Amino acid sequence: MNKERYLSEIEKRLLSHFSASRDGYRPPSEDRHRLEGFIQGAIFMGFADSKQLGALMEAVHLSVFGQTIAQRRAESEQRWQEEAIDYSRYEQPTYERKGR
């Protein structure tokens, strides 16, 4: 196994993982764990360090989503807050609400 082939496989798996997420599918946990294992293997074998692999992950994420991981995470948190449900009508006891 050579370095280029190994890193290419990591890139391919990252692309598959992010593409599934973009398309609305939750990638299987097994695939994510295998990807994490591949990444740890690259570090262990000295093919890349965590900084280089982080940059690879960022580049693949940018190519799939058109934004960085941090930008997407911030957008996702913002969207969650906008979709907050107003529970104030339930603060009144049920028997009083039914009488309306």
DSSP file (Angstrom, degrees, kcal/mol; ACC not computed):
  #  RESIDUE AA STRUCTURE BP1 BP2  ACC     N-H-->O    O-->H-N    N-H-->O    O-->H-N    TCO  KAPPA ALPHA  PHI   PSI    X-CA   Y-CA   Z-CA
    1    1 A M              0   0    0      0, 0.0     2,-0.2     0, 0.0     3,-0.0   0.000 360.0 360.0 360.0 126.9    0.0    0.0    0.0
    2    2 A N     >  -     0   0    0      1,-0.1     4,-2.1    45,-0.0     5,-0.2  -0.666 360.0-112.0-103.5 163.9    1.4    3.3   -1.0
    3    3 A K  H  > S+     0   0    0     -2,-0.2     4,-2.7     1,-0.2     5,-0.3   0.901 112.8  50.4 -59.0 -47.8    0.7    6.7    0.5
    4    4 A E  H  > S+     0   0    0      1,-0.2     4,-2.1     2,-0.2    -1,-0.2   0.903 111.8  47.4 -62.2 -42.9   -1.1    8.2   -2.5
    5    5 A R  H  > S+     0   0    0      2,-0.2     4,-1.8     1,-0.2    -1,-0.2   0.902 113.1  49.0 -65.6 -40.6   -3.4    5.3   -2.9
    6    6 A Y  H  X S+     0   0    0     -4,-2.1     4,-1.8     2,-0.2    -2,-0.2   0.936 113.3  45.1 -65.5 -47.3   -4.3    5.2    0.8
    7    7 A L  H  X S+     0   0    0     -4,-2.7     4,-2.3     1,-0.2    -1,-0.2   0.839 110.1  56.3 -66.8 -32.0   -5.0    9.0    0.9
    8    8 A S  H  X S+     0   0    0     -4,-2.1     4,-2.4    -5,-0.3    -1,-0.2   0.883 105.6  51.5 -64.7 -38.3   -7.1    8.7   -2.3
    9    9 A E  H  X S+     0   0    0     -4,-1.8     4,-2.3     2,-0.2    -2,-0.2   0.891 108.8  50.5 -66.0 -39.6   -9.2    6.0   -0.6
   10   10 A I  H  X S+     0   0    0     -4,-1.8     4,-2.6     2,-0.2    -2,-0.2   0.929 110.9  49.3 -62.0 -44.8   -9.8    8.3    2.4
   11   11 A E  H  X S+     0   0    0     -4,-2.3     4,-2.5     1,-0.2    -2,-0.2   0.906 110.2  50.9 -61.0 -42.3  -10.8   11.1    0.0
   12   12 A K  H  X S+     0   0    0     -4,-2.4     4,-2.1     1,-0.2    -1,-0.2   0.905 112.0  46.7 -62.1 -42.6  -13.2    8.7   -1.8
   13   13 A R  H  X S+     0   0    0     -4,-2.3     4,-2.5     2,-0.2    -2,-0.2   0.885 111.5  50.9 -68.9 -39.0  -14.8    7.7    1.5
   14   14 A L  H  X S+     0   0    0     -4,-2.6     4,-3.0     2,-0.2     5,-0.3   0.928 110.2  50.5 -61.9 -44.3  -15.1   11.3    2.7
   15   15 A L  H  X S+     0   0    0     -4,-2.5     4,-2.3     1,-0.2    -2,-0.2   0.914 112.0  46.9 -59.8 -44.4  -16.8   12.2   -0.6
   16   16 A S  H  X S+     0   0    0     -4,-2.1     4,-2.1     2,-0.2    -1,-0.2   0.912 113.7  48.7 -63.6 -43.5  -19.2    9.3   -0.3
   17   17 A H  H  X S+     0   0    0     -4,-2.5     4,-1.8     1,-0.2    -2,-0.2   0.940 115.8  41.5 -63.4 -50.0  -20.0   10.2    3.4
   18   18 A F  H  X S+     0   0    0     -4,-3.0     4,-2.6     1,-0.2    -1,-0.2   0.866 112.9  54.4 -69.4 -35.8  -20.6   13.9    2.7
   19   19 A S  H  X S+     0   0    0     -4,-2.3     4,-2.1    -5,-0.3    -1,-0.2   0.909 107.6  50.1 -65.0 -41.4  -22.5   13.3   -0.5
   20   20 A A  H  <>S+     0   0    0     -4,-2.1     5,-2.9     2,-0.2    -1,-0.2   0.920 112.0  48.5 -61.8 -42.7  -24.9   11.0    1.3
   21   21 A S  H ><5S+     0   0    0     -4,-1.8     3,-1.4     1,-0.2    -2,-0.2   0.919 110.4  50.6 -63.5 -44.0  -25.4   13.6    4.0
   22   22 A R  H 3<5S+     0   0    0     -4,-2.6    -1,-0.2     1,-0.3    -2,-0.2   0.866 107.9  53.9 -60.5 -37.3  -26.0   16.3    1.4
   23   23 A D  T 3<5S-     0   0    0     -4,-2.1    -1,-0.3    -5,-0.2    -2,-0.2   0.391 125.1-101.2 -82.3   4.0  -28.6   14.1   -0.3
   24   24 A G  T < 5S+     0   0    0     -3,-1.4     2,-0.4     1,-0.3    -3,-0.2   0.581  81.9 125.7  91.2  10.4  -30.5   13.7    2.9
   25   25 A Y      < -     0   0    0     -5,-2.9    -1,-0.3    -6,-0.2    -2,-0.1  -0.835  58.3-132.8-102.9 140.3  -29.3   10.2    3.8
   26   26 A R        -     0   0    0     -2,-0.4     3,-0.1    -3,-0.1    -5,-0.1  -0.820  29.6-127.3 -88.2 115.4  -27.7    9.4    7.2
   27   27 A P        -     0   0    0      0, 0.0     5,-0.1     0, 0.0   -10,-0.0  -0.330  34.3 -95.1 -61.6 143.3  -24.6    7.4    6.4
   28   28 A P     >  -     0   0    0      0, 0.0     4,-1.7     0, 0.0     3,-0.4  -0.256  26.6-123.6 -58.8 145.2  -24.4    4.1    8.3
   29   29 A S  H  > S+     0   0    0      1,-0.2     4,-2.6     2,-0.2     5,-0.2   0.861 110.9  60.6 -57.5 -36.9  -22.5    4.2   11.5
   30   30 A E  H  > S+     0   0    0      1,-0.2     4,-2.5     2,-0.2    -1,-0.2   0.905 103.4  49.7 -59.5 -42.1  -20.3    1.4   10.3
   31   31 A D  H  > S+     0   0    0     -3,-0.4     4,-2.4     2,-0.2    -1,-0.2   0.908 110.9  49.3 -63.8 -41.7  -19.1    3.5    7.3
   32   32 A R  H  X S+     0   0    0     -4,-1.7     4,-2.5     1,-0.2    -2,-0.2   0.915 112.0  48.6 -63.9 -41.7  -18.3    6.4    9.6
   33   33 A H  H  X S+     0   0    0     -4,-2.6     4,-2.2     2,-0.2    -2,-0.2   0.882 111.0  50.0 -66.7 -37.9  -16.3    4.2   11.9
   34   34 A R  H  X S+     0   0    0     -4,-2.5     4,-2.5    -5,-0.2    -1,-0.2   0.910 110.3  50.7 -65.2 -41.0  -14.4    2.6    9.0
   35   35 A L  H  X S+     0   0    0     -4,-2.4     4,-2.4     2,-0.2    -2,-0.2   0.927 110.0  49.4 -61.4 -45.1  -13.6    6.1    7.7
   36   36 A E  H  X S+     0   0    0     -4,-2.5     4,-2.5     1,-0.2    -1,-0.2   0.892 110.6  51.5 -60.9 -38.8  -12.3    7.1   11.2
   37   37 A G  H  X S+     0   0    0     -4,-2.2     4,-2.5     2,-0.2    -2,-0.2   0.897 108.5  50.7 -64.3 -41.1  -10.2    3.9   11.2
   38   38 A F  H  X S+     0   0    0     -4,-2.5     4,-2.1     2,-0.2    -2,-0.2   0.916 110.8  49.4 -61.7 -42.3   -8.8    4.8    7.8
   39   39 A I  H  X S+     0   0    0     -4,-2.4     4,-1.7     2,-0.2    -2,-0.2   0.928 111.9  47.2 -64.1 -44.8   -7.9    8.2    9.1
   40   40 A Q  H  X S+     0   0    0     -4,-2.5     4,-2.8     1,-0.2    -1,-0.2   0.878 110.0  55.0 -63.6 -36.6   -6.2    6.9   12.2
   41   41 A G  H  X S+     0   0    0     -4,-2.5     4,-2.8     2,-0.2     6,-0.3   0.892 104.7  52.8 -62.8 -39.9   -4.4    4.3   10.0
   42   42 A A  H  X>S+     0   0    0     -4,-2.1     5,-2.0     2,-0.2     6,-1.2   0.897 112.0  45.4 -63.2 -39.7   -3.0    7.1    7.9
   43   43 A I  H ><5S+     0   0    0     -4,-1.7     3,-0.9     3,-0.2    -2,-0.2   0.935 113.5  49.8 -67.4 -45.6   -1.7    8.9   11.0
   44   44 A F  H 3<5S+     0   0    0     -4,-2.8    -2,-0.2     1,-0.3    -1,-0.2   0.901 112.5  46.3 -60.2 -43.5   -0.3    5.6   12.4
   45   45 A M  H 3<5S-     0   0    0     -4,-2.8    -1,-0.3    -5,-0.2    -2,-0.2   0.543 113.4-117.6 -79.9  -5.3    1.5    4.7    9.2
   46   46 A G  T <<5S+     0   0    0     -3,-0.9    -3,-0.2    -4,-0.5    -4,-0.1   0.676  76.7 128.3  80.4  16.3    2.9    8.2    8.8
   47   47 A F  S   <S-     0   0    0     -5,-2.0     2,-0.3    -6,-0.3    -4,-0.2   0.814  82.1 -13.2 -73.3 -30.0    1.1    8.9    5.5
   48   48 A A        -     0   0    0     -6,-1.2    -2,-0.3    -9,-0.1    -1,-0.2  -0.977  66.3-120.8-161.9 161.1   -0.3   12.2    6.9
   49   49 A D     >  -     0   0    0     -2,-0.3     4,-2.3    -3,-0.1     5,-0.2  -0.602  40.4 -98.0-103.8 173.6   -0.7   14.0   10.2
   50   50 A S  H  > S+     0   0    0      1,-0.2     4,-2.2    -2,-0.2     5,-0.1   0.822 122.4  56.1 -62.9 -30.8   -4.0   15.1   11.7
   51   51 A K  H  > S+     0   0    0      2,-0.2     4,-2.0     1,-0.2    -1,-0.2   0.921 109.0  45.9 -66.5 -43.5   -3.6   18.7   10.3
   52   52 A Q  H  > S+     0   0    0      2,-0.2     4,-2.0     1,-0.2    -2,-0.2   0.894 114.0  48.3 -65.8 -40.6   -3.2   17.4    6.7
   53   53 A L  H  X S+     0   0    0     -4,-2.3     4,-2.5     2,-0.2    -1,-0.2   0.854 109.1  53.7 -70.1 -34.1   -6.2   15.1    7.1
   54   54 A G  H  X S+     0   0    0     -4,-2.2     4,-2.5    -5,-0.2    -1,-0.2   0.901 108.7  49.5 -63.4 -40.4   -8.2   17.9    8.5
   55   55 A A  H  X S+     0   0    0     -4,-2.0     4,-2.3     2,-0.2    -2,-0.2   0.886 110.5  50.4 -65.9 -38.3   -7.4   20.0    5.5
   56   56 A L  H  X S+     0   0    0     -4,-2.0     4,-2.4     2,-0.2     5,-0.2   0.927 111.2  48.3 -63.9 -44.8   -8.4   17.1    3.2
   57   57 A M  H  X S+     0   0    0     -4,-2.5     4,-2.5     1,-0.2    -2,-0.2   0.913 111.7  49.8 -61.8 -43.0  -11.7   16.8    5.0
   58   58 A E  H  X S+     0   0    0     -4,-2.5     4,-2.4     1,-0.2    -1,-0.2   0.905 110.9  49.7 -62.4 -42.5  -12.3   20.5    4.8
   59   59 A A  H  X S+     0   0    0     -4,-2.3     4,-2.0     2,-0.2    -2,-0.2   0.910 112.7  45.8 -64.9 -43.3  -11.5   20.5    1.1
   60   60 A V  H  X S+     0   0    0     -4,-2.4     4,-1.9     2,-0.2    -2,-0.2   0.915 112.7  51.0 -67.0 -41.9  -13.9   17.6    0.3
   61   61 A H  H  X>S+     0   0    0     -4,-2.5     4,-3.0    -5,-0.2     5,-0.5   0.913 110.1  50.3 -60.3 -43.2  -16.6   19.1    2.5
   62   62 A L  H  X5S+     0   0    0     -4,-2.4     4,-1.7     1,-0.2    -1,-0.2   0.882 109.9  50.2 -62.7 -39.7  -16.2   22.4    0.6
   63   63 A S  H  <5S+     0   0    0     -4,-2.0    -1,-0.2     2,-0.2    -2,-0.2   0.848 117.9  39.2 -69.1 -32.5  -16.5   20.6   -2.8
   64   64 A V  H  <5S+     0   0    0     -4,-1.9    -2,-0.2    -5,-0.1    -3,-0.2   0.919 131.6  22.2 -82.5 -46.7  -19.7   18.8   -1.7
   65   65 A F  H  <5S-     0   0    0     -4,-3.0    -3,-0.2     2,-0.3    -2,-0.2   0.621  93.5-126.3-100.3 -15.8  -21.5   21.5    0.2
   66   66 A G  S  <<S+     0   0    0     -4,-1.7     2,-0.3    -5,-0.5    -4,-0.2   0.663  83.8  71.5  76.6  14.6  -20.0   24.7   -1.1
   67   67 A Q  S    S-     0   0    0     -6,-0.5    -2,-0.3     0, 0.0    -1,-0.2  -0.981  87.0 -94.9-155.1 159.6  -19.1   25.9    2.4
   68   68 A T     >  -     0   0    0     -2,-0.3     4,-2.3     1,-0.1     5,-0.2  -0.197  38.4-107.9 -72.1 168.2  -16.7   25.0    5.2
   69   69 A I  H  > S+     0   0    0      1,-0.2     4,-2.6     2,-0.2     5,-0.2   0.917 121.2  50.5 -62.0 -43.4  -17.6   22.7    8.0
   70   70 A A  H  > S+     0   0    0      1,-0.2     4,-2.4     2,-0.2    -1,-0.2   0.901 110.1  49.4 -63.3 -41.7  -17.7   25.7   10.4
   71   71 A Q  H  > S+     0   0    0      2,-0.2     4,-2.3     1,-0.2    -1,-0.2   0.917 113.2  46.4 -63.6 -43.0  -20.0   27.6    8.1
   72   72 A R  H  X S+     0   0    0     -4,-2.3     4,-2.4     2,-0.2    -2,-0.2   0.896 111.9  50.7 -67.6 -39.8  -22.4   24.7    7.7
   73   73 A R  H  X S+     0   0    0     -4,-2.6     4,-2.3     2,-0.2    -2,-0.2   0.921 111.5  47.9 -63.5 -43.2  -22.4   24.0   11.4
   74   74 A A  H  X S+     0   0    0     -4,-2.4     4,-2.2     2,-0.2    -2,-0.2   0.902 112.6  49.1 -64.2 -41.0  -23.2   27.7   12.2
   75   75 A E  H  X S+     0   0    0     -4,-2.3     4,-2.4     2,-0.2    -1,-0.2   0.894 110.4  51.1 -64.5 -40.3  -26.0   27.7    9.6
   76   76 A S  H  X S+     0   0    0     -4,-2.4     4,-2.0     2,-0.2    -2,-0.2   0.904 110.7  47.7 -65.4 -42.2  -27.4   24.5   11.0
   77   77 A E  H  X S+     0   0    0     -4,-2.3     4,-1.7     2,-0.2    -1,-0.2   0.889 112.2  50.3 -64.9 -39.4  -27.4   25.9   14.6
   78   78 A Q  H  X S+     0   0    0     -4,-2.2     4,-1.8     1,-0.2    -2,-0.2   0.908 109.4  50.7 -65.9 -42.2  -29.0   29.1   13.3
   79   79 A R  H  X S+     0   0    0     -4,-2.4     4,-1.5     1,-0.2    -1,-0.2   0.888 107.1  54.7 -63.1 -39.8  -31.7   27.1   11.5
   80   80 A W  H  < S+     0   0    0     -4,-2.0    -1,-0.2     1,-0.2    -2,-0.2   0.899 108.1  48.6 -62.0 -41.1  -32.5   25.1   14.6
   81   81 A Q  H >< S+     0   0    0     -4,-1.7     3,-1.2     1,-0.2    -1,-0.2   0.857 108.6  53.7 -68.9 -34.7  -33.1   28.3   16.6
   82   82 A E  H 3< S+     0   0    0     -4,-1.8    -1,-0.2     1,-0.3    -2,-0.2   0.806 105.7  54.2 -68.4 -29.4  -35.4   29.7   13.9
   83   83 A E  T 3< S+     0   0    0     -4,-1.5    -1,-0.3    -5,-0.1    -2,-0.2   0.229  78.4 139.7 -90.9  14.9  -37.5   26.6   14.0
   84   84 A A    <   -     0   0    0     -3,-1.2     2,-0.4    -5,-0.1    -3,-0.1  -0.312  51.8-125.6 -62.3 140.5  -38.1   26.8   17.7
   85   85 A I        -     0   0    0      1,-0.0     2,-0.9     2,-0.0    -1,-0.1  -0.701  13.3-127.8 -91.0 138.2  -41.6   25.9   18.7
   86   86 A D        +     0   0    0     -2,-0.4     3,-0.4     1,-0.1    -1,-0.0  -0.768  30.2 173.4 -87.4 108.7  -43.6   28.3   20.8
   87   87 A Y    >   +     0   0    0     -2,-0.9     3,-1.8     1,-0.2     4,-0.3   0.280  46.4 108.6 -96.5   9.2  -44.9   26.4   23.8
   88   88 A S  G >   +     0   0    0      1,-0.3     3,-1.7     2,-0.2     4,-0.3   0.821  69.5  63.0 -60.8 -31.7  -46.4   29.4   25.6
   89   89 A R  G >  S+     0   0    0     -3,-0.4     3,-0.5     1,-0.3    -1,-0.3   0.721  98.1  58.5 -66.7 -17.7  -50.0   28.3   24.9
   90   90 A Y  G <  S+     0   0    0     -3,-1.8    -1,-0.3     1,-0.2    -2,-0.2   0.452  82.0  82.9 -89.9  -0.4  -49.4   25.2   27.0
   91   91 A E  G <  S+     0   0    0     -3,-1.7    -1,-0.2    -4,-0.3    -2,-0.2   0.740  79.1  78.6 -72.4 -22.1  -48.4   27.2   30.1
   92   92 A Q  S <  S-     0   0    0     -3,-0.5     5,-0.1    -4,-0.3     0, 0.0  -0.673 100.5 -96.4 -85.1 140.4  -52.1   27.5   30.9
   93   93 A P    >>  -     0   0    0      0, 0.0     4,-1.7     0, 0.0     3,-0.8  -0.202  31.0-118.9 -57.0 148.7  -53.8   24.5   32.4
   94   94 A T  H 3> S+     0   0    0      1,-0.3     4,-2.4     2,-0.2     5,-0.2   0.881 110.8  57.8 -57.6 -43.9  -55.6   22.2   30.0
   95   95 A Y  H 3> S+     0   0    0      1,-0.2     4,-0.7     2,-0.2    -1,-0.3   0.823 108.2  47.9 -62.3 -29.0  -59.1   22.6   31.5
   96   96 A E  H <4 S+     0   0    0     -3,-0.8     3,-0.3     2,-0.2    -1,-0.2   0.855 110.6  51.1 -77.1 -35.3  -58.8   26.4   31.0
   97   97 A R  H >< S+     0   0    0     -4,-1.7     3,-1.3     1,-0.2    -2,-0.2   0.858 105.1  56.5 -69.0 -35.1  -57.7   26.0   27.4
   98   98 A K  H 3< S+     0   0    0     -4,-2.4    -1,-0.2     1,-0.3    -2,-0.2   0.788  97.5  63.5 -67.5 -27.0  -60.6   23.7   26.6
   99   99 A G  T 3<        0   0    0     -4,-0.7    -1,-0.3    -3,-0.3    -2,-0.2   0.535 360.0 360.0 -75.8  -5.1  -63.1   26.3   27.7
  100  100 A R    <         0   0    0     -3,-1.3    -1,-0.2    -4,-0.2    -2,-0.1   0.469 360.0 360.0 -73.3 360.0  -62.0   28.6   24.9
